Amino acid sequence: MLLNTIVLKLVDQMPICSWLLDIYLNPADGKTPMFKAAVRLLHNHGESLDPLQVLEVVHNLSRAVNLDAKLARLEERSRLVQINDESLCDSCHARLGTKLFAMYPDDTIVCYKCFRRQGESTSVTGRDFTSDPLFKPGWLVTE
C-alpha cells in the first residue's frame, strides 16, 4: 500500500520510476529480483517511463526467463538414472537389463516398447504431460 502511494505521488517524475524499476530488477545484497513488482510497475505506470528503457527492461526480463528455461532444461537432461539387472519397467514389469528405456518427468521408468505404446506424453501413472504439465522448482521465473 505504501509503495503504491509513493509511486502514485511520483508518477510524473520519470527518474523516480526508473530508479524504482532498477531496484526491483537489480536488488542489492544478492536478493532475488522482484519480477512481479517490476511487471506491475510497467503495467500501471509504463507510460511515464522512457520507452527505450522499458524496451530494455522487457528485453532483460525475457532474457532472464530464457536463461531460467535453459538452466532447467540442462538440469533435466543431466538427471542420472541407475539401471541394473534387477530394474523393472514400471508398466509391464519386465526386466530392463540392457533394453532401451525411457524416463518420464515424474521419474517413472518404462521399457521402450511400453513407451511407444503409451505415447511420449502419457506416463504409467496415467498423467498426460501435454494437458497437465509437470513444473519443477526453478523451471520458471516466479518472482
N, CA, C and O atoms as a DFTB+ gen file, in Angstrom:
572 C
 N C O
     1  1       0.826      -1.192       0.000
     2  2       0.000       0.000       0.000
     3  2       0.865       1.249       0.000
     4  3       0.633       2.169      -0.784
     5  1       1.873       1.284       0.884
     6  2       2.759       2.427       0.966
     7  2       3.518       2.606      -0.337
     8  3       3.690       3.726      -0.816
     9  1       3.971       1.502      -0.906
    10  2       4.708       1.552      -2.166
    11  2       3.841       2.122      -3.283
    12  3       4.301       2.949      -4.069
    13  1       2.584       1.679      -3.355
    14  2       1.674       2.214      -4.372
    15  2       1.461       3.701      -4.198
    16  3       1.386       4.428      -5.188
    17  1       1.362       4.180      -2.951
    18  2       1.182       5.605      -2.682
    19  2       2.383       6.395      -3.161
    20  3       2.236       7.451      -3.775
    21  1       3.575       5.880      -2.879
    22  2       4.796       6.561      -3.322
    23  2       4.833       6.641      -4.838
    24  3       5.129       7.695      -5.402
    25  1       4.535       5.536      -5.496
    26  2       4.570       5.508      -6.960
    27  2       3.537       6.471      -7.533
    28  3       3.837       7.192      -8.484
    29  1       2.330       6.499      -6.976
    30  2       1.292       7.391      -7.485
    31  2       1.671       8.854      -7.316
    32  3       1.397       9.664      -8.201
    33  1       2.291       9.206      -6.207
    34  2       2.679      10.601      -5.978
    35  2       3.822      11.028      -6.888
    36  3       3.938      12.198      -7.253
    37  1       4.664      10.067      -7.249
    38  2       5.863      10.406      -8.016
    39  2       5.797       9.970      -9.466
    40  3       6.812       9.958     -10.163
    41  1       4.604       9.611      -9.925
    42  2       4.479       9.053     -11.270
    43  2       4.926      10.032     -12.347
    44  3       5.390       9.616     -13.409
    45  1       4.791      11.322     -12.084
    46  2       5.207      12.311     -13.082
    47  2       6.710      12.512     -13.098
    48  3       7.239      13.119     -14.029
    49  1       7.392      12.028     -12.112
    50  2       8.835      12.189     -12.049
    51  2       9.484      10.917     -12.592
    52  3       9.714       9.957     -11.855
    53  1       9.770      10.928     -13.870
    54  2      10.267       9.742     -14.555
    55  2      11.513       9.139     -13.908
    56  3      11.601       7.914     -13.827
    57  1      12.489       9.939     -13.439
    58  2      13.673       9.322     -12.840
    59  2      13.343       8.465     -11.610
    60  3      14.018       7.466     -11.359
    61  1      12.313       8.845     -10.839
    62  2      11.945       8.069      -9.660
    63  2      11.414       6.697     -10.084
    64  3      11.798       5.678      -9.509
    65  1      10.536       6.670     -11.084
    66  2      10.005       5.390     -11.563
    67  2      11.119       4.526     -12.130
    68  3      11.139       3.312     -11.923
    69  1      12.029       5.141     -12.831
    70  2      13.167       4.403     -13.377
    71  2      14.024       3.833     -12.257
    72  3      14.489       2.696     -12.335
    73  1      14.228       4.628     -11.220
    74  2      15.013       4.195     -10.074
    75  2      14.330       3.020      -9.382
    76  3      14.980       2.034      -9.033
    77  1      13.017       3.130      -9.185
    78  2      12.255       2.067      -8.544
    79  2      12.307       0.780      -9.378
    80  3      12.460      -0.318      -8.842
    81  1      12.178       0.939     -10.689
    82  2      12.257      -0.223     -11.574
    83  2      13.630      -0.883     -11.469
    84  3      13.736      -2.110     -11.457
    85  1      14.667      -0.075     -11.393
    86  2      16.017      -0.605     -11.255
    87  2      16.189      -1.352      -9.933
    88  3      16.864      -2.379      -9.883
    89  1      15.580      -0.838      -8.866
    90  2      15.650      -1.518      -7.566
    91  2      14.938      -2.866      -7.631
    92  3      15.425      -3.856      -7.084
    93  1      13.790      -2.903      -8.297
    94  2      13.049      -4.154      -8.426
    95  2      13.862      -5.218      -9.163
    96  3      13.884      -6.382      -8.763
    97  1      14.518      -4.814     -10.224
    98  2      15.195      -5.785     -11.077
    99  2      16.629      -6.071     -10.670
   100  3      17.163      -7.132     -10.994
   101  1      17.258      -5.146      -9.967
   102  2      18.650      -5.326      -9.542
   103  2      18.782      -5.050      -8.051
   104  3      19.445      -4.088      -7.665
   105  1      18.170      -5.865      -7.210
   106  2      18.230      -5.600      -5.768
   107  2      19.639      -5.794      -5.222
   108  3      20.439      -6.551      -5.772
   109  1      19.921      -5.097      -4.136
   110  2      21.246      -5.170      -3.519
   111  2      21.385      -6.459      -2.711
   112  3      20.407      -7.166      -2.467
   113  1      22.600      -6.743      -2.311
   114  2      22.930      -7.863      -1.431
   115  2      22.544      -9.224      -1.992
   116  3      22.286     -10.149      -1.222
   117  1      22.498      -9.371      -3.304
   118  2      22.212     -10.660      -3.919
   119  2      20.803     -11.177      -3.705
   120  3      20.552     -12.374      -3.842
   121  1      19.885     -10.291      -3.371
   122  2      18.493     -10.710      -3.172
   123  2      17.861     -11.049      -4.513
   124  3      18.365     -10.656      -5.566
   125  1      16.756     -11.780      -4.466
   126  2      16.058     -12.208      -5.669
   127  2      15.346     -11.021      -6.312
   128  3      14.670     -10.268      -5.611
   129  1      15.478     -10.834      -7.622
   130  2      14.748      -9.758      -8.301
   131  2      13.238      -9.916      -8.125
   132  3      12.720     -11.032      -8.085
   133  1      12.554      -8.805      -8.022
   134  2      11.097      -8.803      -7.829
   135  2      10.424      -8.580      -9.180
   136  3       9.998      -7.470      -9.501
   137  1      10.335      -9.649      -9.963
   138  2       9.809      -9.541     -11.318
   139  2       8.338      -9.146     -11.339
   140  3       7.924      -8.352     -12.184
   141  1       7.541      -9.691     -10.417
   142  2       6.114      -9.352     -10.400
   143  2       5.907      -7.870     -10.131
   144  3       5.075      -7.228     -10.772
   145  1       6.664      -7.328      -9.185
   146  2       6.545      -5.910      -8.876
   147  2       6.987      -5.055     -10.065
   148  3       6.381      -4.021     -10.346
   149  1       8.032      -5.481     -10.754
   150  2       8.507      -4.747     -11.923
   151  2       7.462      -4.747     -13.039
   152  3       7.207      -3.722     -13.672
   153  1       6.869      -5.907     -13.265
   154  2       5.838      -6.003     -14.299
   155  2       4.628      -5.153     -13.917
   156  3       4.035      -4.491     -14.769
   157  1       4.261      -5.173     -12.625
   158  2       3.130      -4.364     -12.146
   159  2       3.424      -2.868     -12.352
   160  3       2.549      -2.113     -12.775
   161  1       4.658      -2.450     -12.051
   162  2       5.044      -1.051     -12.252
   163  2       4.977      -0.680     -13.724
   164  3       4.482       0.391     -14.074
   165  1       5.471      -1.558     -14.588
   166  2       5.405      -1.293     -16.025
   167  2       3.963      -1.230     -16.512
   168  3       3.614      -0.397     -17.348
   169  1       3.134      -2.118     -15.981
   170  2       1.723      -2.144     -16.391
   171  2       0.992      -0.875     -15.954
   172  3       0.259      -0.271     -16.737
   173  1       1.195      -0.481     -14.706
   174  2       0.453       0.655     -14.165
   175  2       1.027       2.015     -14.552
   176  3       0.282       2.983     -14.706
   177  1       2.346       2.091     -14.709
   178  2       2.965       3.404     -14.915
   179  2       3.990       3.412     -16.042
   180  3       4.866       4.275     -16.091
   181  1       3.873       2.456     -16.935
   182  2       4.835       2.358     -18.030
   183  2       4.861       3.572     -18.934
   184  3       5.892       3.889     -19.526
   185  1       3.712       4.264     -19.045
   186  2       3.660       5.438     -19.925
   187  2       4.518       6.581     -19.406
   188  3       4.879       7.470     -20.176
   189  1       4.853       6.580     -18.116
   190  2       5.680       7.657     -17.573
   191  2       7.173       7.338     -17.661
   192  3       8.012       8.158     -17.289
   193  1       7.490       6.170     -18.142
   194  2       8.894       5.784     -18.283
   195  2       9.381       6.028     -19.702
   196  3       8.594       6.119     -20.644
   197  1      10.676       6.129     -19.829
   198  2      11.308       6.286     -21.133
   199  2      11.076       5.004     -21.941
   200  3      11.423       3.919     -21.475
   201  1      10.492       5.110     -23.149
   202  2      10.191       3.910     -23.938
   203  2      11.410       3.031     -24.211
   204  3      11.301       1.805     -24.229
   205  1      12.565       3.650     -24.424
   206  2      13.775       2.852     -24.657
   207  2      14.157       2.051     -23.421
   208  3      14.605       0.909     -23.521
   209  1      13.973       2.668     -22.242
   210  2      14.284       1.951     -21.007
   211  2      13.298       0.804     -20.806
   212  3      13.689      -0.280     -20.373
   213  1      12.033       1.033     -21.114
   214  2      11.023      -0.020     -20.977
   215  2      11.370      -1.192     -21.891
   216  3      11.281      -2.349     -21.481
   217  1      11.762      -0.896     -23.124
   218  2      12.152      -1.963     -24.045
   219  2      13.366      -2.728     -23.530
   220  3      13.447      -3.950     -23.658
   221  1      14.296      -1.998     -22.952
   222  2      15.481      -2.656     -22.397
   223  2      15.094      -3.570     -21.226
   224  3      15.606      -4.682     -21.099
   225  1      14.193      -3.087     -20.386
   226  2      13.746      -3.888     -19.246
   227  2      13.010      -5.132     -19.719
   228  3      13.246      -6.228     -19.211
   229  1      12.118      -4.964     -20.690
   230  2      11.378      -6.113     -21.222
   231  2      12.347      -7.112     -21.844
   232  3      12.189      -8.323     -21.686
   233  1      13.336      -6.605     -22.541
   234  2      14.353      -7.484     -23.134
   235  2      15.100      -8.254     -22.041
   236  3      15.324      -9.458     -22.166
   237  1      15.483      -7.554     -20.973
   238  2      16.203      -8.221     -19.878
   239  2      15.323      -9.246     -19.166
   240  3      15.805     -10.300     -18.750
   241  1      14.023      -8.934     -19.025
   242  2      13.109      -9.892     -18.409
   243  2      12.990     -11.148     -19.264
   244  3      12.998     -12.265     -18.745
   245  1      12.879     -10.961     -20.572
   246  2      12.761     -12.130     -21.448
   247  2      14.053     -12.939     -21.441
   248  3      14.015     -14.166     -21.533
   249  1      15.190     -12.265     -21.333
   250  2      16.466     -12.977     -21.244
   251  2      16.543     -13.777     -19.947
   252  3      17.064     -14.892     -19.935
   253  1      16.023     -13.209     -18.848
   254  2      16.037     -13.913     -17.565
   255  2      15.170     -15.163     -17.629
   256  3      15.564     -16.221     -17.139
   257  1      13.990     -15.044     -18.231
   258  2      13.101     -16.196     -18.365
   259  2      13.734     -17.243     -19.262
   260  3      13.673     -18.436     -18.965
   261  1      14.344     -16.806     -20.358
   262  2      15.006     -17.728     -21.281
   263  2      16.174     -18.437     -20.596
   264  3      16.355     -19.644     -20.760
   265  1      16.957     -17.695     -19.838
   266  2      18.090     -18.291     -19.135
   267  2      17.607     -19.314     -18.115
   268  3      18.202     -20.383     -17.974
   269  1      16.522     -18.987     -17.399
   270  2      15.960     -19.923     -16.417
   271  2      15.474     -21.194     -17.110
   272  3      15.672     -22.297     -16.599
   273  1      14.845     -21.041     -18.260
   274  2      14.356     -22.211     -19.001
   275  2      15.522     -23.067     -19.494
   276  3      15.459     -24.294     -19.431
   277  1      16.575     -22.433     -19.980
   278  2      17.744     -23.189     -20.441
   279  2      18.399     -23.947     -19.290
   280  3      18.798     -25.101     -19.445
   281  1      18.506     -23.296     -18.141
   282  2      19.095     -23.944     -16.974
   283  2      18.247     -25.137     -16.533
   284  3      18.782     -26.199     -16.215
   285  1      16.941     -24.961     -16.515
   286  2      16.048     -26.058     -16.127
   287  2      16.164     -27.220     -17.106
   288  3      16.174     -28.382     -16.698
   289  1      16.252     -26.912     -18.389
   290  2      16.389     -27.965     -19.407
   291  2      17.706     -28.713     -19.218
   292  3      17.755     -29.939     -19.316
   293  1      18.768     -27.962     -18.948
   294  2      20.068     -28.585     -18.725
   295  2      20.033     -29.486     -17.491
   296  3      20.569     -30.594     -17.512
   297  1      19.402     -29.008     -16.416
   298  2      19.293     -29.825     -15.208
   299  2      18.470     -31.082     -15.470
   300  3      18.814     -32.166     -14.998
   301  1      17.389     -30.934     -16.220
   302  2      16.520     -32.076     -16.512
   303  2      17.241     -33.103     -17.376
   304  3      17.127     -34.308     -17.149
   305  1      17.979     -32.622     -18.360
   306  2      18.677     -33.540     -19.261
   307  2      19.876     -34.220     -18.586
   308  3      20.351     -35.254     -19.055
   309  1      20.357     -33.639     -17.493
   310  2      21.514     -34.222     -16.831
   311  2      21.130     -35.091     -15.631
   312  3      21.996     -35.481     -14.847
   313  1      19.837     -35.397     -15.484
   314  2      19.424     -36.301     -14.405
   315  2      20.036     -37.671     -14.639
   316  3      20.107     -38.157     -15.768
   317  1      20.467     -38.268     -13.572
   318  2      21.077     -39.590     -13.675
   319  2      20.089     -40.655     -13.216
   320  3      19.349     -40.471     -12.250
   321  1      20.100     -41.757     -13.926
   322  2      19.262     -42.893     -13.585
   323  2      20.171     -44.100     -13.517
   324  3      21.009     -44.311     -14.394
   325  1      20.004     -44.885     -12.481
   326  2      20.824     -46.080     -12.343
   327  2      19.943     -47.294     -12.621
   328  3      18.999     -47.580     -11.884
   329  1      20.267     -47.989     -13.683
   330  2      19.543     -49.192     -14.081
   331  2      20.488     -50.376     -13.917
   332  3      21.638     -50.330     -14.354
   333  1      19.995     -51.431     -13.288
   334  2      20.812     -52.634     -13.146
   335  2      20.013     -53.835     -13.647
   336  3      18.930     -53.674     -14.211
   337  1      20.542     -55.025     -13.443
   338  2      19.877     -56.250     -13.920
   339  2      18.534     -56.487     -13.245
   340  3      17.687     -57.197     -13.787
   341  1      18.331     -55.906     -12.081
   342  2      17.101     -56.113     -11.322
   343  2      16.051     -55.032     -11.587
   344  3      14.927     -55.149     -11.099
   345  1      16.381     -53.995     -12.337
   346  2      15.444     -52.895     -12.590
   347  2      14.287     -53.373     -13.456
   348  3      14.475     -54.106     -14.427
   349  1      13.075     -52.938     -13.081
   350  2      11.868     -53.355     -13.797
   351  2      11.186     -52.174     -14.460
   352  3      11.267     -51.038     -13.993
   353  1      10.512     -52.471     -15.559
   354  2       9.678     -51.488     -16.240
   355  2       8.490     -51.182     -15.331
   356  3       7.864     -52.107     -14.813
   357  1       8.172     -49.923     -15.129
   358  2       7.049     -49.544     -14.261
   359  2       5.702     -49.869     -14.882
   360  3       4.682     -49.798     -14.196
   361  1       5.669     -50.223     -16.160
   362  2       4.407     -50.535     -16.821
   363  2       4.170     -52.040     -16.921
   364  3       3.195     -52.552     -16.371
   365  1       5.063     -52.755     -17.627
   366  2       4.855     -54.191     -17.855
   367  2       5.638     -55.064     -16.874
   368  3       5.484     -56.285     -16.868
   369  1       6.474     -54.441     -16.049
   370  2       7.268     -55.118     -15.025
   371  2       8.286     -56.106     -15.596
   372  3       8.725     -57.018     -14.895
   373  1       8.657     -55.931     -16.849
   374  2       9.719     -56.747     -17.442
   375  2      11.067     -56.190     -16.979
   376  3      11.192     -54.998     -16.699
   377  1      12.050     -57.047     -16.904
   378  2      13.384     -56.594     -16.515
   379  2      13.972     -55.734     -17.624
   380  3      13.877     -56.059     -18.807
   381  1      14.581     -54.630     -17.211
   382  2      15.157     -53.719     -18.208
   383  2      16.512     -54.228     -18.682
   384  3      16.778     -54.235     -19.884
   385  1      17.366     -54.650     -17.771
   386  2      18.675     -55.177     -18.156
   387  2      19.398     -54.245     -19.103
   388  3      19.798     -53.145     -18.722
   389  1      19.566     -54.693     -20.355
   390  2      20.263     -53.883     -21.356
   391  2      19.289     -53.302     -22.375
   392  3      19.718     -52.796     -23.412
   393  1      17.990     -53.363     -22.101
   394  2      16.989     -52.835     -23.036
   395  2      16.997     -51.304     -23.043
   396  3      17.460     -50.659     -22.102
   397  1      16.477     -50.756     -24.120
   398  2      16.254     -49.322     -24.165
   399  2      15.132     -48.981     -23.202
   400  3      14.203     -49.767     -23.015
   401  1      15.221     -47.803     -22.591
   402  2      14.176     -47.386     -21.668
   403  2      13.954     -45.885     -21.790
   404  3      14.763     -45.167     -22.377
   405  1      12.852     -45.433     -21.230
   406  2      12.525     -44.009     -21.217
   407  2      12.148     -43.622     -19.792
   408  3      11.630     -44.436     -19.028
   409  1      12.421     -42.355     -19.446
   410  2      12.052     -41.854     -18.133
   411  2      11.163     -40.630     -18.320
   412  3      11.525     -39.691     -19.029
   413  1      10.012     -40.649     -17.687
   414  2       9.068     -39.534     -17.760
   415  2       9.434     -38.470     -16.730
   416  3      10.197     -38.743     -15.804
   417  1       8.899     -37.261     -16.882
   418  2       9.202     -36.187     -15.920
   419  2       8.829     -36.517     -14.478
   420  3       9.401     -35.944     -13.550
   421  1       7.871     -37.439     -14.273
   422  2       7.511     -37.818     -12.902
   423  2       8.378     -38.965     -12.385
   424  3       8.040     -39.603     -11.388
   425  1       9.492     -39.224     -13.064
   426  2      10.503     -40.213     -12.688
   427  2      10.072     -41.666     -12.847
   428  3      10.739     -42.550     -12.308
   429  1       8.995     -41.949     -13.557
   430  2       8.654     -43.332     -13.854
   431  2       9.524     -43.794     -15.022
   432  3       9.806     -43.031     -15.947
   433  1       9.943     -45.058     -14.960
   434  2      10.835     -45.618     -15.973
   435  2      10.119     -46.778     -16.651
   436  3       9.574     -47.663     -15.990
   437  1      10.129     -46.759     -17.976
   438  2       9.471     -47.808     -18.745
   439  2      10.407     -48.295     -19.843
   440  3      11.310     -47.581     -20.280
   441  1      10.165     -49.541     -20.280
   442  2      10.925     -50.052     -21.416
   443  2      10.451     -49.312     -22.678
   444  3       9.378     -48.709     -22.693
   445  1      11.253     -49.370     -23.701
   446  2      10.940     -48.610     -24.910
   447  2       9.641     -49.098     -25.560
   448  3       8.911     -48.303     -26.151
   449  1       9.353     -50.378     -25.457
   450  2       8.121     -50.925     -26.026
   451  2       6.897     -50.276     -25.359
   452  3       5.957     -49.870     -26.042
   453  1       6.916     -50.182     -24.036
   454  2       5.804     -49.544     -23.321
   455  2       5.757     -48.038     -23.605
   456  3       4.680     -47.449     -23.691
   457  1       6.913     -47.437     -23.748
   458  2       6.978     -46.014     -24.075
   459  2       6.288     -45.740     -25.409
   460  3       5.521     -44.785     -25.529
   461  1       6.557     -46.572     -26.404
   462  2       5.931     -46.404     -27.718
   463  2       4.424     -46.668     -27.641
   464  3       3.635     -45.987     -28.296
   465  1       4.035     -47.661     -26.837
   466  2       2.618     -47.998     -26.709
   467  2       1.833     -46.890     -25.989
   468  3       0.724     -46.549     -26.400
   469  1       2.398     -46.342     -24.938
   470  2       1.713     -45.320     -24.139
   471  2       1.787     -43.945     -24.775
   472  3       0.915     -43.106     -24.550
   473  1       2.802     -43.713     -25.551
   474  2       2.999     -42.394     -26.140
   475  2       3.987     -41.582     -25.335
   476  3       4.244     -41.859     -24.163
   477  1       4.527     -40.587     -25.978
   478  2       5.566     -39.789     -25.349
   479  2       5.042     -38.931     -24.209
   480  3       5.805     -38.557     -23.318
   481  1       3.773     -38.618     -24.220
   482  2       3.267     -37.651     -23.259
   483  2       2.474     -38.254     -22.107
   484  3       2.087     -37.518     -21.199
   485  1       2.217     -39.551     -22.100
   486  2       1.420     -40.165     -21.038
   487  2       2.265     -41.138     -20.235
   488  3       2.841     -42.081     -20.779
   489  1       2.331     -40.896     -18.940
   490  2       3.115     -41.728     -18.040
   491  2       2.344     -42.980     -17.641
   492  3       1.148     -43.098     -17.911
   493  1       3.034     -43.903     -17.003
   494  2       2.425     -45.124     -16.483
   495  2       1.330     -44.780     -15.476
   496  3       0.330     -45.488     -15.357
   497  1       1.535     -43.701     -14.770
   498  2       0.565     -43.276     -13.753
   499  2      -0.711     -42.726     -14.384
   500  3      -1.677     -42.431     -13.679
   501  1      -0.719     -42.586     -15.718
   502  2      -1.885     -42.063     -16.420
   503  2      -1.852     -40.566     -16.609
   504  3      -2.773     -39.997     -17.194
   505  1      -0.828     -39.927     -16.135
   506  2      -0.720     -38.475     -16.269
   507  2      -0.330     -38.112     -17.689
   508  3       0.664     -38.609     -18.219
   509  1      -1.119     -37.244     -18.301
   510  2      -0.853     -36.764     -19.658
   511  2      -0.108     -35.433     -19.534
   512  3      -0.691     -34.429     -19.126
   513  1       1.169     -35.429     -19.882
   514  2       2.001     -34.244     -19.683
   515  2       1.718     -33.129     -20.687
   516  3       2.185     -32.007     -20.491
   517  1       0.970     -33.403     -21.754
   518  2       0.612     -32.320     -22.668
   519  2      -0.531     -31.487     -22.101
   520  3      -0.551     -30.268     -22.267
   521  1      -1.483     -32.136     -21.432
   522  2      -2.604     -31.384     -20.866
   523  2      -2.381     -31.020     -19.399
   524  3      -2.999     -30.079     -18.901
   525  1      -1.514     -31.744     -18.704
   526  2      -1.235     -31.497     -17.290
   527  2       0.279     -31.496     -17.091
   528  3       0.835     -32.469     -16.582
   529  1       0.950     -30.412     -17.486
   530  2       2.409     -30.400     -17.420
   531  2       2.911     -30.443     -15.988
   532  3       2.231     -30.009     -15.058
   533  1       4.097     -30.966     -15.834
   534  2       4.734     -31.070     -14.534
   535  2       5.745     -29.937     -14.428
   536  3       6.652     -29.834     -15.253
   537  1       5.595     -29.091     -13.424
   538  2       6.540     -27.993     -13.206
   539  2       7.354     -28.303     -11.975
   540  3       6.817     -28.588     -10.904
   541  1       8.655     -28.243     -12.146
   542  2       9.547     -28.479     -11.025
   543  2      10.125     -27.141     -10.591
   544  3      10.199     -26.213     -11.397
   545  1      10.543     -27.021      -9.310
   546  2      11.117     -25.760      -8.832
   547  2      12.265     -25.318      -9.717
   548  3      13.107     -26.127     -10.110
   549  1      12.296     -24.047     -10.026
   550  2      13.370     -23.492     -10.821
   551  2      13.133     -23.522     -12.316
   552  3      13.944     -22.986     -13.071
   553  1      12.043     -24.135     -12.770
   554  2      11.787     -24.195     -14.197
   555  2      11.297     -22.871     -14.748
   556  3      11.534     -22.555     -15.914
   557  1      10.621     -22.099     -13.923
   558  2      10.067     -20.823     -14.376
   559  2      10.443     -19.727     -13.403
   560  3      10.634     -19.975     -12.212
   561  1      10.548     -18.524     -13.913
   562  2      10.763     -17.373     -13.038
   563  2       9.410     -17.070     -12.410
   564  3       8.452     -16.760     -13.117
   565  1       9.329     -17.159     -11.098
   566  2       8.044     -16.985     -10.438
   567  2       7.999     -15.736      -9.571
   568  3       6.935     -15.390      -9.058
   569  1       9.099     -15.066      -9.396
   570  2       9.116     -13.879      -8.551
   571  2       8.747     -12.654      -9.350
   572  3       8.708     -11.551      -8.805
